[in-house]
Every structure is written in C-alpha cells, then in structure tokens.
C-alpha cells in the first residue's frame, strides 16, 4: 500500500520545472551553486545526527541484553567534542561562503565575467533595460535602442544586462529564474539588477510578490537570442508604428488583466525618468524636484 503514495508523489514531481537547479544565466548558476554547497555543508551535520539518533535509540533500548547501564554517568569528552566542534566548523564555513557570495552576487554590482572561465571584454558595454511593474503587466524600455515592449523581454546572449527597475503602483518583484535572483520594484524608487543570459532559448518571467487581483496573470516571456536574431527583433519593433509617449503611457497605466504582448517602435525621451519620479502627468511635480525644493528649505531654486 505504501507504493501508491510514493507513485503519486513521483507523478506530481514529474511535472515540476527544476529551472532553479539548471539555469541558463551565469548569475543564476552561481546562486544555484551557493545553494548546493550550503545544503551539502548542512547535510554533513544533519545526516550524522539522524544516524546517531537512531543508533542511540537502538543501542539503549529497554530490551537490550547488554549490561552497560550506568546511572552515575554525566559527561563524555568525546561526545562533547563531536556535538560542538563539527557544527562550529560548519557554521564558520557557511559564514565565509555567505559573506563572499553576498558581496560577489550583489545585484547592484556590475558583472566581471560572462561565464565561468570567460572574462568580461573591456569594450563590451551592458545593455540597459528599464523595467516598470504595473497593474498587472510589465513594461520594458530599451533607452539605448528607443523601443519598448509590454509582457515581452528579449536580450542577446553573452552580453551583460543592466536592469533599472521601478513600479508605477505598489511594490512588486521581478523574477526570471533562469537569469538571476528576484529583485523588488517600488514606486518612486529605483532598484538595479546586473545579469547575463548564456544560452539562447525561451524562459519564463513572473511577478514574485502579490500585488492584487491580476497578480497570477502577471507573467511574461524572456527570449535569449543570438546577436543577429536580437538585431532582427529590434528592427521589427522599430518597424512598428506605435509610439510610447506620455499620453500612451497614462492609458497603459490603467489596471488591466491578461494583457497581450505590445510593442512600441519609438519611446518618448525621458519617459522612464518621469515614471520613476511619478510625474508622467504634467500636473504632478516630479519627486526629484520636490527633493531639490526641500533641500533648499522649501524654496524653489
């Protein structure tokens, strides 16, 4: 009878996507390795503890015929060394790995390599992508290219990506498991994420922070492309007559669910800055302008 639950569990796990354990971006690969190393170190304690728990329960069971019961026993130096020294070494190792990994994988830190054994070329500039989480869709602006998309993200393989992220409404979280870790977006604030995709393919992107009724449909496709295919994709966007200006953005910013992919061949200059400073509507004062006024004691400079 125990085989039936095991079989059912196997079938359920067969539908799981283990993308976190087989990512396609160097940053995500390093994060995966950190998880595996940390888990392995912890298992060095967990497995022996389980083993000795079972061993002690079996050896000192009531029916054990061995006559080695010692009611005056109170201390064993050997056991004390075993239960304190080993965990201490593991904690020191985990602390060192965490310290190094936290600084090396800081999402704000520019990349210093494309992949293991492949240093970053000195003349290779990152591709900037401005990300805006909305209700309930994702807007991606490519300032270098002057194009934008909704619910579709693409990037060339083996080129550093610099994401600058904000939100038009509530706090959200940008997450492409195959690319890098999750990063939050917040209205009026900017976060950053540096990453690279090393294999061409189609990957799943999502919102990883509950943001209301349309949260579960706030997904998008991320396409890793060769340099040539990415250039063709950009050319197709530029051939699209749609323009994303302030008026179009204010219409897009209205809450909607299950939005289709939208493509814009032209983006108004300074739009992302206006989104970040919450002044796309010209009737609203920009946050950076407010800060400047506050810095001058409430007087406009």
Phi, psi and omega in degrees: 000333180291339181292329182296311177298322179295320179295318179297318179296322179296317179295321179294317180291337179296338179270000182282148177253110185271046184297330180295335180264353177219060182285172183240006178243144186299321179296315179295325178295317178296322177294320176299315180297322178297319178296315182294318180295315180297318179296318178298318179296319179292327178293335176298337176263316186296314183297311177299323179298316178297317181299310183290331175298313178294320180296315180296319179297323181284317185292322184256031176290158184296331183271007181291123183286347181292137183259068181239024179289128182232095183293345180266359183293137181218347185205144174219113180298322180298315180292320180299316178297320183294316186277347179251320185292312183298310177299325180296317178297318180295318180297319178297316180296316178297320179297318180295315180296318180295318180299311181294314182296321181298318180282321182292325183257021174303122183299339179277346185280126177300149182292146174246004177201159176269327179195174178300123179083003180235100181290159180282122177300142185296330185262010182265106180275146178289152174270119180275135175230120177268123186248132178232119174274131184233177173265105351232084185200170180242132176250129179240121180246131177254092186297327180293329185258343179073027180233169180206159177219161173239127178060030174208129181229137179221152179203150176284147179288152176058032169233130181302143178242131176243107179268133170244123193236142174211180180228148178270344182226259184265171177295140179221188179213128180267128185211118169240098188305326182285345187259307184191181181286174181287144176223136184280154171239140182221140181295136179076005180225159180235129171249167182225154177213126176252131184203178177207143174254131187253351180228136176292143180163180178248125185235157182268132173241154187203168167270128183248020179218124185302129184224023176121193191299326183266012184302316186293341179258009185272065182242164178206164176261137175247122183254118170271123187233157170293164181301318180294316180294324178294320178298321177294320180297317179295319180298323177295321178297316181294335177284348177281131184284352184292141178239132177261095175251189184297319180296315180295323180295317180298326176289321180292331186287351179290141182303134177205157184238148178054047180293140175285168175294134176234145183231140181233126181275352179211139180235133180298136179301137176079008184294315181298320178299322178291323177296313181300320182268007172058046179220037175298318172287118185298346178285347182258139177283140180290146181298321179294329176291319176300316181297320179296320178294317179299321182295338179258025176071027178089010180249133178291133181276000000 
